[in-house]
Amino acid sequence: MPQHARITRVCRDCDGFATAAITTGTRHRDGTRVTLRVTCPACKGTGTTVPAGVVRAGR
């Protein structure tokens, strides 16, 4: 029997790259660089979105 692949919807705001590390340019005392971790607010860091029919609204 053929296996059906599960279709995952990639977040359209981040294109699946949900978390980014941004280097500020400054350094710590030990010489490592200061980095900020930023997550996509649309998918909350998962990289995928929930299909519209699955989302429940209301009670």
C-alpha positions as CSV (number, residue, x, y, z in Angstrom):
1,M,0.0,0.0,0.0
2,P,1.4,3.4,-0.8
3,Q,2.0,5.8,2.1
4,H,0.4,9.2,1.8
5,A,2.7,12.0,3.0
6,R,1.2,14.4,5.4
7,I,0.9,17.9,3.9
8,T,2.2,20.5,6.2
9,R,1.4,24.1,5.5
10,V,4.5,26.3,5.7
11,C,4.0,29.7,7.4
12,R,3.7,32.4,4.7
13,D,5.2,35.0,7.0
14,C,8.5,33.2,7.7
15,D,8.6,30.6,4.9
16,G,9.3,27.8,7.5
17,F,12.3,29.6,9.1
18,A,10.5,30.4,12.3
19,T,13.5,31.3,14.5
20,A,16.4,33.6,13.6
21,A,19.5,34.4,15.5
22,I,20.6,38.0,15.1
23,T,24.1,39.2,16.0
24,T,24.1,42.7,17.5
25,G,27.9,43.3,16.9
26,T,28.8,43.8,20.5
27,R,30.7,41.2,22.5
28,H,30.6,39.7,26.0
29,R,33.6,39.9,28.3
30,D,34.7,36.4,27.2
31,G,34.7,37.4,23.5
32,T,31.5,35.8,22.3
33,R,29.1,37.9,20.4
34,V,25.7,39.0,21.8
35,T,22.9,37.4,19.8
36,L,19.1,37.8,19.9
37,R,16.7,34.9,19.2
38,V,13.6,36.1,17.3
39,T,10.6,33.9,16.6
40,C,7.9,34.4,14.0
41,P,4.8,35.9,15.7
42,A,2.4,34.4,13.1
43,C,3.3,30.7,13.7
44,K,4.8,31.2,17.2
45,G,8.1,29.5,16.2
46,T,6.7,26.3,14.7
47,G,7.2,27.1,11.1
48,T,3.9,25.7,10.1
49,T,0.3,26.9,10.1
50,V,-2.9,25.1,11.0
51,P,-5.3,24.6,8.0
52,A,-8.3,27.0,8.2
53,G,-10.8,24.2,8.6
54,V,-9.1,22.8,11.7
55,V,-9.1,26.0,13.8
56,R,-12.0,26.2,16.2
57,A,-13.5,29.5,17.1
58,G,-15.8,30.4,19.9
59,R,-16.8,28.1,22.7
